Amino acid sequence: GEKLWQGRLPAGGQATPMTYEVNGKQYVVISAGGHGSFGTKMGDYIVAYALPDDVK
């Protein structure tokens, strides 16, 4: 498919993303906690993204 959007996480994201839908709008959620062994930035985040309503 076509890439609609991309962004950066506030810390390393070594978790599997998950999606869910509420009232017809789809969200993507990922845990971004980093990992010392991989050398990624550490943090304690759960980040949710959704596309703007005008993107189909």
N, C-alpha and C positions, 0 to 999 in steps of 0.2 A: 503494500500500500504506500501511499504518499505520506511523507513526513509533514505533519500539521504544526508541530511545535517542538521546541527543545529548550531545556533549561539546565541549571546547575543546582545540585543539592548542597546544603550547607555543611555537610560532612559526608564521608564515604558511605555509599549505599551498597552493602554486601548482602542485602535481603531481597527476597523475591517480592516484586510488586504485586498488588492486588487491586482489583477493580470492583466497584459497586455502583448501583444506580438508585437515585432518589428522585421521585417525581419526574421521571423521564430524562434526568441529567446524569451522565456517567462521570465517575470520579476515579482517579488512579491514586493509590496511596502506597508509600514506601517508607520503611524505617531507615533512617540515616544516622548511624551511630559510629561509623568509622571502624578501623581495625588496626591496632598497633603493629601487628606482624606484617600488614600490607603497606604500612607507611601512609595511610590515608588520614585526613584530618578527622579528629575525634569529635563527637558531639552526642546529643541526646534528643533526636528529632523524630517526629512522625509527620511526614509532609503529604498533603493532599493537593492534587491538581485537578482542574476541570477546564475544558475548552470553553471559550466564549459561546454564548447562545447562538450567535450568527454563523458558527462553523458547523457544517453538516458533513 
